[in-house]
């Protein structure tokens, strides 16, 4: 779906969008006018390759400035995000091959670009009206009978105990409730939901009502596990992810992988159902309060730097 002209008009008067446009202009002019001096200010030498790269980055910044200040569109914001990632790659390479002279300036520049990248990603995601339909599924087995597991999940106001991104669920009627959840980049989203189908001990299904910050629906099925091993829980979630495919990629980059979130939530629910509490590790004793410090991501081998930190 395309961003409409009303969205473009809205961006024209958006303080953050205009601020990023002027930031591009202020960065682009000196890089084009004096690339050698700008390179030295970053703590790198003024070799031809550095001057050429600096000039290219400056031209890109001026193009972004013209777009954001003249005819603002989310595409210019995403262009800044892509440029930021290129800049971080170049600065990281410069740090790796640094001769030590002006190292502090290069480190400071890298930190500044990292902060600017977060701002650009936030602006691009929140100013993009496109959305991507998402469907998540997850399954776990709990060593408790279906009726007990169903009753525990049916207590909606307890859902934030194991759903890390839920801040509050408040029951507002026999089949209605109000939800508030944290979102990527420090945002909060809220919606009202209605139970659309319910079979005691077997099924709970819901749908957000009009006016939700994020349209969503889903269902939870509770089935006897094979061999009398308890209850098999099958969860299906459907929602529109703001920011489209690029928003999804950006959220994952900052530790907000939706599939991993759902798997983690079910793991915590299993612990509550079987032991009465969520098991805390020494690494994250604060549980969900520590999620900002210890973002989840799909399992992968440690990087060389992460391994060194762990061994230290």
N, C-alpha and C positions, 0 to 999 in steps of 0.2 A: 504494500500500500504506500502511496506517495504522500509526502508531507505537503499539506495544502498551503494556499497563499496566506491564509490567516495565521498559520504557524510561522511563516516567513516574516510577516508583519510584526508578530509578537517578538520574534528574535531581534528585530531592528531596534527595539526599545528595551532589550534585556541588558541590565547593567553588567552581568558577568560576561555575556557574549561581546559587548562593546569593550569591556576591559581587556579581554583576551585579544581582541582586534588591535587595540592600541599597544598591548604588550608585544605582539608580532611586529608592529611598525617600529617600536623602539629597539627591538632586537635586530631587525633586518637592516635598518639604515647603516649602523656602524659596521656591520659585517660586509656589506657591499662597498661602502665608501672606504674603509680602512681594514681590509681582511688581515693584513700582517699584524697590525696593532691589536686587533681583537683576538687573534690566535695567541699572541704573547700574554694578553690579559687572562686567558684561560690556563696559562701555565705551560703551553706547548710552544715549540719553536715556530718560526715563520717560514719553514720550508715550503716549496712550491705546492706540495700535495696538501699541506695544511691550509695554505691560502686559498687553494682551489675549493677545498671542502667548505671552508668558511664562507666563501662567496656563494656557493651553491645553497648553503643553508640560509644565507641572507635573502637570496632571491625567493626561496620557498616561503620565508617568513613574510616578505612583502606581499606575495601573492595571497597568503592567508589573511593579512591585514586588509587588503583591498576587498576580499570576499566578505569578511566578517563585518567590515564597516560600511561597505557599499550595498551588497546584496546578500545578507546573512542567510545561511542555510546550514542544517546539521552536517552536511557533507564537508563543509569547511572545518567544523569542529573535529570530525573524525580525521580529516587531513592533518590537523595539528597533532592528534594522538599518534598517527603513524610517523610524523616527523619527530615527535618526542622520542619514540622508540628507536629511531635511527640515530638521533643525537646521543642517547644513552649508550647505544652500541659503540659509537665512535669514541665517546669519553671513556668507556670501560677499556677499550683497546688502548687508548692513550695512557690510562693508569697502569695497565699491564706492562707497557713498554717504556714507562717513564724513566728519565735519567736522574730524577730527583730534584732538579732545579724547577722551582715554581710548582712543586707537587701540591702544596696547600691550596693554591688557587684552582688546580684541576679538581681536587677533592671537593672544594666548595662549589665549583660549577656543576659537578655531578650531583651533589645534594640538591642544588637549586633546580636542576632539570628534573630530578626525581619528584620533587614537590610540585613542579609545574605539570608534570605528566599526570599526577593524581587529580589536579584541578581540571585539566583538559578532559580526562576520562569522565569525571563527574559531570562536567558541562555537556559533553557529547551524549551521555546516557540519558540525563534528565531532560535535555532539550530535543531529543528525538522522539517523535510521536509514533514511529513504527513499532510494532511489537511482533514477537515470534511466538506462535502457539507452542507450548511445551506439554509433554505428557511424561510423567515419571512413574515408575513402578518399582516396588521393592517388596521383599518377602522375608519373614523371619519366623522361627518356631519358638514358642514359649511353653515351658513345662508347667502349664496351668490349664484347667478345663476352659472351654470356650465361654461359658456363662460368666466366669470370673474375669476373664480377659476382656470380654465385651463390656462388662460393668465398669472396669477400670478406665477403658478408653471413653466410655459414654460420659464420664465425669469431665465435661469439657473444660472446666476451670482448672483442672489439673494438667492439661496438655502442655502448658509452658514448663512443667517440671522436667520434661524430656525433649521437647522440641526447642532447640537452642535459640532459634530466631523468633520465637513467639514471646512477646512481652506480657500479653494479657489476653484472656478470653473471658468474656462476661456474658452469662446467660441472660437474655432479655425477654424470653417468652418460652412457651412449651416447645416450640420448634425453631426458635430464632436465637441468635447470639451475635455479639460484637467482638471483633478480633483486632488486635494491634500487634504488628511485627516489625522487627528491624529489617532494613534492606541494605544493599551495598552502599558504601560511601557515606555512612552515618545517617541515611534517610530512615524515616518511619512511614509505614503504610498501614491503613486501617480499612476495614470493610465489615459489613453486616452479612451474615450467612443464614440460610434457611435449610433445615433438614428436609430433604426431598423424599427420602425413603429410609425406612428403618424396620428391621426384623430382629427382634430381641435375640441376642446370642449369636446372630449370624451376619448382620449387615448394617452399616451406617453410611448414608450418602448425603451429600450436601451441595449447595450451589450458592455463590455470592449473589447478592441482590444488586439492583441498579445503584450506581453511585460509588461502587467499590474502587479504591485506588488501583487495584489489580484484580481483574476478573478471574475467578478461579472456581473449580469444582473438584469433586473427588469422591472416593468411596473407600471404605475399609471392610474387608470380608474376614470373618472368623470361621475357620473350618477345622474339624478334628484332624489332628496330625496322624499320618499313617502309624500303625502299631501302637496306638494309644499313648503317644509321646507328648500329648498336650494339645496345643492349638497352633495352627498355621495361620499367620496374619498376612493378608495380601492388601497392599495399599496402592491406590492409583490416584495421582494428583494431576490436574490439568489447569494451566494458567497461561496468561499472556505475559511474556517477559518483555519489559520495556527496553527500548533501544535496539530491538532487532537482533540479528546474528552477531553484530559487532558488540552490542551490549552484553550478550551472553559470554562472548570471548573475554571482554573486559572484566566482567564479574568473576570469571574463573581465574583470570590473572591475579586478581586481588584476593583469592582464597574463598570465593563464594560459589563453589561448584555445587549445583543443585542436586545432582544424583548423590554426591557424597554426603550432603546435608541430610537427605532422606535416610540413607543407610545409617548414619550416625544417630539420627532420631530414633529409629527402630531399635538400634542396639541399646540405647538408654532406656527405652520402654521395656525391653526384655529384662534389663537389670531391675527396674522398679517392680515389674510383675513377679519376678522370681525371688528377689532379695529384699524388696521394700525400699530400696534407695539406689541412686546412681553411684557407681563405684568411681571414686576420685583417684587419680594417680598423683604421685609426687610432682610430676612435671606440670600438672594443671590442677592444683588443689581447689581452685576457685570454680571449677566446673564451667558452666555456661558463661559466667562472668569473665572468664579468661579467653573467650572466643576471639576477641580482638587482638590478643597477644599471640594466640596459637591458632591461626586459621587452619581449617582442614583442607586437604587436597587429596586427590586419588593417590594410592600407594605408588611409590617410585623409589629407586635407589637414591641414597643421599648424594648430594654433590660433594666435591672435594672440600669446599669451605664448610659445609654442614658437618661433614665427617670430622674435620679438625675441631670444630666447636664442640661436638658431642664428646670427643675424646678428651678435650680440655676440661 
